Amino acid sequence: MRHKIIVGVLVLALAISLGFNLYYYSVMVNKQATMNNMLGQIIVAWARQMNYAEYYLENVTTNIDVDGVRYLFWSADDIAESAWISDGTLYLEMAITAHFVYNELGPYSEGYPISVKRINSTAVEMIKDLAQRIRDTTALILDGNIDIELRNKEGVNPIQLLKEKGVLDEIVTRLVDIRNLAEQISDFNPKFQ
């Protein structure tokens, strides 16, 4: 009789433990799926904000134009920062790139809002090249079905999705290129005509 009670208690403890493990697993899987959905939305939102900033960046000719565009990059940085604590590299690269462009364009907003300064035509061409590189990078996310899948595939890890589509490494490489060009633009002199 004593052995039956011990076996019964052990079986009951095992059943309770198994129940807790199944519940925990189902909750965690659900949370991870929700997190993946949010991260996919963040990638698309960042790409759209960068694309929006690029649209205005392409047409800058004065310090006042640059000052307005810089804050669009600041917003893109905020969007990416909301995700980069979660899963490293891509989100961090997105945040760094947006923030870097914001900072490196800073010298071109000198004099705002007191005086209007025309940007050197060579620098304007470099800025247009920067806008094109941003457009090409965001197109990897926003063109085709990738943005739709990032927003609509339930629970799919967005980093894994970008890897499967073969664009993750290219996006990261292009983000580094954008930062390098932004640095060249910042170092260019004379900045104004």
ZAFIDO-213938 format. One record per residue (C-alpha): residue number from 1; residue in three letters; chain; x, y, z. Coordinates in steps of 0.1 Angstrom, whole numbers, plus 5000, padded with zeros to 4 digits. Layout:
<drentor i="NUM" aa="ALA" ch="A" x="X" y="Y" z="Z"/>
...
This chain:
<drentor i="1" aa="MET" ch="A" x="5000" y="5000" z="5000"/>
<drentor i="2" aa="ARG" ch="A" x="5028" y="5024" z="5009"/>
<drentor i="3" aa="HIS" ch="A" x="5045" y="5019" z="4975"/>
<drentor i="4" aa="LYS" ch="A" x="5012" y="5026" z="4957"/>
<drentor i="5" aa="ILE" ch="A" x="5009" y="5059" z="4976"/>
<drentor i="6" aa="ILE" ch="A" x="5044" y="5069" z="4967"/>
<drentor i="7" aa="VAL" ch="A" x="5040" y="5059" z="4931"/>
<drentor i="8" aa="GLY" ch="A" x="5006" y="5077" z="4930"/>
<drentor i="9" aa="VAL" ch="A" x="5022" y="5109" z="4944"/>
<drentor i="10" aa="LEU" ch="A" x="5051" y="5107" z="4919"/>
<drentor i="11" aa="VAL" ch="A" x="5027" y="5102" z="4890"/>
<drentor i="12" aa="LEU" ch="A" x="5006" y="5131" z="4902"/>
<drentor i="13" aa="ALA" ch="A" x="5038" y="5153" z="4905"/>
<drentor i="14" aa="LEU" ch="A" x="5049" y="5142" z="4871"/>
<drentor i="15" aa="ALA" ch="A" x="5015" y="5150" z="4856"/>
<drentor i="16" aa="ILE" ch="A" x="5014" y="5185" z="4873"/>
<drentor i="17" aa="SER" ch="A" x="5050" y="5192" z="4861"/>
<drentor i="18" aa="LEU" ch="A" x="5041" y="5181" z="4826"/>
<drentor i="19" aa="GLY" ch="A" x="5011" y="5204" z="4827"/>
<drentor i="20" aa="PHE" ch="A" x="5031" y="5234" z="4838"/>
<drentor i="21" aa="ASN" ch="A" x="5058" y="5226" z="4811"/>
<drentor i="22" aa="LEU" ch="A" x="5031" y="5224" z="4784"/>
<drentor i="23" aa="TYR" ch="A" x="5015" y="5256" z="4796"/>
<drentor i="24" aa="TYR" ch="A" x="5048" y="5274" z="4798"/>
<drentor i="25" aa="TYR" ch="A" x="5058" y="5262" z="4763"/>
<drentor i="26" aa="SER" ch="A" x="5025" y="5273" z="4748"/>
<drentor i="27" aa="VAL" ch="A" x="5028" y="5308" z="4764"/>
<drentor i="28" aa="MET" ch="A" x="5064" y="5313" z="4754"/>
<drentor i="29" aa="VAL" ch="A" x="5057" y="5301" z="4718"/>
<drentor i="30" aa="ASN" ch="A" x="5028" y="5326" z="4716"/>
<drentor i="31" aa="LYS" ch="A" x="5050" y="5354" z="4730"/>
<drentor i="32" aa="GLN" ch="A" x="5078" y="5347" z="4706"/>
<drentor i="33" aa="ALA" ch="A" x="5054" y="5347" z="4677"/>
<drentor i="34" aa="THR" ch="A" x="5040" y="5380" z="4689"/>
<drentor i="35" aa="MET" ch="A" x="5075" y="5394" z="4692"/>
<drentor i="36" aa="ASN" ch="A" x="5084" y="5382" z="4657"/>
<drentor i="37" aa="ASN" ch="A" x="5053" y="5399" z="4643"/>
<drentor i="38" aa="MET" ch="A" x="5063" y="5432" z="4660"/>
<drentor i="39" aa="LEU" ch="A" x="5099" y="5429" z="4648"/>
<drentor i="40" aa="GLY" ch="A" x="5087" y="5424" z="4612"/>
<drentor i="41" aa="GLN" ch="A" x="5065" y="5455" z="4616"/>
<drentor i="42" aa="ILE" ch="A" x="5095" y="5475" z="4629"/>
<drentor i="43" aa="ILE" ch="A" x="5117" y="5466" z="4600"/>
<drentor i="44" aa="VAL" ch="A" x="5091" y="5477" z="4575"/>
<drentor i="45" aa="ALA" ch="A" x="5084" y="5509" z="4595"/>
<drentor i="46" aa="TRP" ch="A" x="5121" y="5517" z="4596"/>
<drentor i="47" aa="ALA" ch="A" x="5124" y="5511" z="4558"/>
<drentor i="48" aa="ARG" ch="A" x="5095" y="5533" z="4551"/>
<drentor i="49" aa="GLN" ch="A" x="5108" y="5561" z="4573"/>
<drentor i="50" aa="MET" ch="A" x="5142" y="5559" z="4557"/>
<drentor i="51" aa="ASN" ch="A" x="5125" y="5559" z="4523"/>
<drentor i="52" aa="TYR" ch="A" x="5105" y="5590" z="4533"/>
<drentor i="53" aa="ALA" ch="A" x="5137" y="5607" z="4545"/>
<drentor i="54" aa="GLU" ch="A" x="5155" y="5598" z="4513"/>
<drentor i="55" aa="TYR" ch="A" x="5127" y="5613" z="4492"/>
<drentor i="56" aa="TYR" ch="A" x="5134" y="5647" z="4508"/>
<drentor i="57" aa="LEU" ch="A" x="5171" y="5642" z="4510"/>
<drentor i="58" aa="GLU" ch="A" x="5173" y="5639" z="4472"/>
<drentor i="59" aa="ASN" ch="A" x="5162" y="5675" z="4468"/>
<drentor i="60" aa="VAL" ch="A" x="5182" y="5693" z="4494"/>
<drentor i="61" aa="THR" ch="A" x="5201" y="5724" z="4483"/>
<drentor i="62" aa="THR" ch="A" x="5203" y="5746" z="4514"/>
<drentor i="63" aa="ASN" ch="A" x="5210" y="5742" z="4551"/>
<drentor i="64" aa="ILE" ch="A" x="5173" y="5747" z="4559"/>
<drentor i="65" aa="ASP" ch="A" x="5165" y="5717" z="4537"/>
<drentor i="66" aa="VAL" ch="A" x="5190" y="5695" z="4554"/>
<drentor i="67" aa="ASP" ch="A" x="5179" y="5705" z="4589"/>
<drentor i="68" aa="GLY" ch="A" x="5143" y="5693" z="4581"/>
<drentor i="69" aa="VAL" ch="A" x="5155" y="5660" z="4566"/>
<drentor i="70" aa="ARG" ch="A" x="5178" y="5652" z="4595"/>
<drentor i="71" aa="TYR" ch="A" x="5149" y="5647" z="4619"/>
<drentor i="72" aa="LEU" ch="A" x="5133" y="5622" z="4596"/>
<drentor i="73" aa="PHE" ch="A" x="5165" y="5601" z="4601"/>
<drentor i="74" aa="TRP" ch="A" x="5163" y="5607" z="4638"/>
<drentor i="75" aa="SER" ch="A" x="5128" y="5592" z="4637"/>
<drentor i="76" aa="ALA" ch="A" x="5141" y="5562" z="4618"/>
<drentor i="77" aa="ASP" ch="A" x="5167" y="5557" z="4645"/>
<drentor i="78" aa="ASP" ch="A" x="5140" y="5557" z="4671"/>
<drentor i="79" aa="ILE" ch="A" x="5121" y="5531" z="4652"/>
<drentor i="80" aa="ALA" ch="A" x="5151" y="5508" z="4649"/>
<drentor i="81" aa="GLU" ch="A" x="5161" y="5513" z="4685"/>
<drentor i="82" aa="SER" ch="A" x="5128" y="5499" z="4696"/>
<drentor i="83" aa="ALA" ch="A" x="5140" y="5465" z="4683"/>
<drentor i="84" aa="TRP" ch="A" x="5178" y="5463" z="4685"/>
<drentor i="85" aa="ILE" ch="A" x="5178" y="5450" z="4720"/>
<drentor i="86" aa="SER" ch="A" x="5160" y="5419" z="4709"/>
<drentor i="87" aa="ASP" ch="A" x="5182" y="5402" z="4683"/>
<drentor i="88" aa="GLY" ch="A" x="5213" y="5420" z="4675"/>
<drentor i="89" aa="THR" ch="A" x="5229" y="5428" z="4643"/>
<drentor i="90" aa="LEU" ch="A" x="5203" y="5439" z="4618"/>
<drentor i="91" aa="TYR" ch="A" x="5183" y="5461" z="4642"/>
<drentor i="92" aa="LEU" ch="A" x="5216" y="5476" z="4656"/>
<drentor i="93" aa="GLU" ch="A" x="5228" y="5483" z="4620"/>
<drentor i="94" aa="MET" ch="A" x="5195" y="5499" z="4612"/>
<drentor i="95" aa="ALA" ch="A" x="5196" y="5522" z="4642"/>
<drentor i="96" aa="ILE" ch="A" x="5233" y="5531" z="4638"/>
<drentor i="97" aa="THR" ch="A" x="5229" y="5539" z="4601"/>
<drentor i="98" aa="ALA" ch="A" x="5199" y="5562" z="4607"/>
<drentor i="99" aa="HIS" ch="A" x="5216" y="5579" z="4636"/>
<drentor i="100" aa="PHE" ch="A" x="5249" y="5582" z="4617"/>
<drentor i="101" aa="VAL" ch="A" x="5233" y="5599" z="4587"/>
<drentor i="102" aa="TYR" ch="A" x="5215" y="5623" z="4611"/>
<drentor i="103" aa="ASN" ch="A" x="5249" y="5632" z="4627"/>
<drentor i="104" aa="GLU" ch="A" x="5269" y="5634" z="4595"/>
<drentor i="105" aa="LEU" ch="A" x="5245" y="5657" z="4579"/>
<drentor i="106" aa="GLY" ch="A" x="5247" y="5680" z="4609"/>
<drentor i="107" aa="PRO" ch="A" x="5274" y="5703" z="4595"/>
<drentor i="108" aa="TYR" ch="A" x="5252" y="5710" z="4565"/>
<drentor i="109" aa="SER" ch="A" x="5224" y="5725" z="4586"/>
<drentor i="110" aa="GLU" ch="A" x="5248" y="5752" z="4600"/>
<drentor i="111" aa="GLY" ch="A" x="5232" y="5786" z="4602"/>
<drentor i="112" aa="TYR" ch="A" x="5196" y="5773" z="4604"/>
<drentor i="113" aa="PRO" ch="A" x="5172" y="5791" z="4611"/>
<drentor i="114" aa="ILE" ch="A" x="5190" y="5824" z="4610"/>
<drentor i="115" aa="SER" ch="A" x="5205" y="5823" z="4575"/>
<drentor i="116" aa="VAL" ch="A" x="5200" y="5804" z="4543"/>
<drentor i="117" aa="LYS" ch="A" x="5232" y="5788" z="4530"/>
<drentor i="118" aa="ARG" ch="A" x="5235" y="5771" z="4496"/>
<drentor i="119" aa="ILE" ch="A" x="5252" y="5738" z="4497"/>
<drentor i="120" aa="ASN" ch="A" x="5282" y="5733" z="4474"/>
<drentor i="121" aa="SER" ch="A" x="5271" y="5716" z="4442"/>
<drentor i="122" aa="THR" ch="A" x="5296" y="5687" z="4446"/>
<drentor i="123" aa="ALA" ch="A" x="5282" y="5681" z="4480"/>
<drentor i="124" aa="VAL" ch="A" x="5247" y="5682" z="4467"/>
<drentor i="125" aa="GLU" ch="A" x="5256" y="5655" z="4442"/>
<drentor i="126" aa="MET" ch="A" x="5272" y="5634" z="4470"/>
<drentor i="127" aa="ILE" ch="A" x="5239" y="5638" z="4490"/>
<drentor i="128" aa="LYS" ch="A" x="5219" y="5627" z="4459"/>
<drentor i="129" aa="ASP" ch="A" x="5241" y="5596" z="4457"/>
<drentor i="130" aa="LEU" ch="A" x="5234" y="5590" z="4494"/>
<drentor i="131" aa="ALA" ch="A" x="5197" y="5593" z="4488"/>
<drentor i="132" aa="GLN" ch="A" x="5200" y="5567" z="4459"/>
<drentor i="133" aa="ARG" ch="A" x="5219" y="5543" z="4481"/>
<drentor i="134" aa="ILE" ch="A" x="5192" y="5546" z="4508"/>
<drentor i="135" aa="ARG" ch="A" x="5165" y="5540" z="4482"/>
<drentor i="136" aa="ASP" ch="A" x="5183" y="5510" z="4469"/>
<drentor i="137" aa="THR" ch="A" x="5186" y="5495" z="4504"/>
<drentor i="138" aa="THR" ch="A" x="5151" y="5501" z="4514"/>
<drentor i="139" aa="ALA" ch="A" x="5139" y="5487" z="4481"/>
<drentor i="140" aa="LEU" ch="A" x="5153" y="5453" z="4493"/>
<drentor i="141" aa="ILE" ch="A" x="5127" y="5454" z="4521"/>
<drentor i="142" aa="LEU" ch="A" x="5098" y="5473" z="4505"/>
<drentor i="143" aa="ASP" ch="A" x="5098" y="5460" z="4470"/>
<drentor i="144" aa="GLY" ch="A" x="5083" y="5427" z="4461"/>
<drentor i="145" aa="ASN" ch="A" x="5067" y="5405" z="4487"/>
<drentor i="146" aa="ILE" ch="A" x="5092" y="5409" z="4515"/>
<drentor i="147" aa="ASP" ch="A" x="5074" y="5437" z="4532"/>
<drentor i="148" aa="ILE" ch="A" x="5041" y="5419" z="4529"/>
<drentor i="149" aa="GLU" ch="A" x="5056" y="5388" z="4544"/>
<drentor i="150" aa="LEU" ch="A" x="5073" y="5407" z="4572"/>
<drentor i="151" aa="ARG" ch="A" x="5040" y="5423" z="4581"/>
<drentor i="152" aa="ASN" ch="A" x="5017" y="5393" z="4576"/>
<drentor i="153" aa="LYS" ch="A" x="5035" y="5360" z="4583"/>
<drentor i="154" aa="GLU" ch="A" x="5024" y="5350" z="4617"/>
<drentor i="155" aa="GLY" ch="A" x="5052" y="5343" z="4641"/>
<drentor i="156" aa="VAL" ch="A" x="5080" y="5340" z="4615"/>
<drentor i="157" aa="ASN" ch="A" x="5113" y="5353" z="4627"/>
<drentor i="158" aa="PRO" ch="A" x="5120" y="5384" z="4604"/>
<drentor i="159" aa="ILE" ch="A" x="5158" y="5378" z="4604"/>
<drentor i="160" aa="GLN" ch="A" x="5153" y="5342" z="4593"/>
<drentor i="161" aa="LEU" ch="A" x="5128" y="5354" z="4566"/>
<drentor i="162" aa="LEU" ch="A" x="5154" y="5379" z="4553"/>
<drentor i="163" aa="LYS" ch="A" x="5181" y="5352" z="4553"/>
<drentor i="164" aa="GLU" ch="A" x="5158" y="5329" z="4533"/>
<drentor i="165" aa="LYS" ch="A" x="5151" y="5356" z="4508"/>
<drentor i="166" aa="GLY" ch="A" x="5188" y="5361" z="4504"/>
<drentor i="167" aa="VAL" ch="A" x="5188" y="5398" z="4513"/>
<drentor i="168" aa="LEU" ch="A" x="5200" y="5400" z="4549"/>
<drentor i="169" aa="ASP" ch="A" x="5237" y="5402" z="4542"/>
<drentor i="170" aa="GLU" ch="A" x="5232" y="5426" z="4513"/>
<drentor i="171" aa="ILE" ch="A" x="5211" y="5449" z="4535"/>
<drentor i="172" aa="VAL" ch="A" x="5238" y="5450" z="4562"/>
<drentor i="173" aa="THR" ch="A" x="5265" y="5456" z="4536"/>
<drentor i="174" aa="ARG" ch="A" x="5246" y="5485" z="4521"/>
<drentor i="175" aa="LEU" ch="A" x="5240" y="5500" z="4555"/>
<drentor i="176" aa="VAL" ch="A" x="5277" y="5501" z="4561"/>
<drentor i="177" aa="ASP" ch="A" x="5281" y="5517" z="4526"/>
<drentor i="178" aa="ILE" ch="A" x="5256" y="5544" z="4535"/>
<drentor i="179" aa="ARG" ch="A" x="5275" y="5552" z="4567"/>
<drentor i="180" aa="ASN" ch="A" x="5308" y="5554" z="4548"/>
<drentor i="181" aa="LEU" ch="A" x="5293" y="5578" z="4522"/>
<drentor i="182" aa="ALA" ch="A" x="5277" y="5599" z="4549"/>
<drentor i="183" aa="GLU" ch="A" x="5311" y="5602" z="4566"/>
<drentor i="184" aa="GLN" ch="A" x="5326" y="5613" z="4533"/>
<drentor i="185" aa="ILE" ch="A" x="5299" y="5639" z="4529"/>
<drentor i="186" aa="SER" ch="A" x="5305" y="5652" z="4564"/>
<drentor i="187" aa="ASP" ch="A" x="5342" y="5655" z="4557"/>
<drentor i="188" aa="PHE" ch="A" x="5338" y="5672" z="4523"/>
<drentor i="189" aa="ASN" ch="A" x="5349" y="5709" z="4522"/>
<drentor i="190" aa="PRO" ch="A" x="5338" y="5735" z="4514"/>
<drentor i="191" aa="LYS" ch="A" x="5303" y="5726" z="4524"/>
<drentor i="192" aa="PHE" ch="A" x="5286" y="5758" z="4512"/>
<drentor i="193" aa="GLN" ch="A" x="5290" y="5780" z="4481"/>
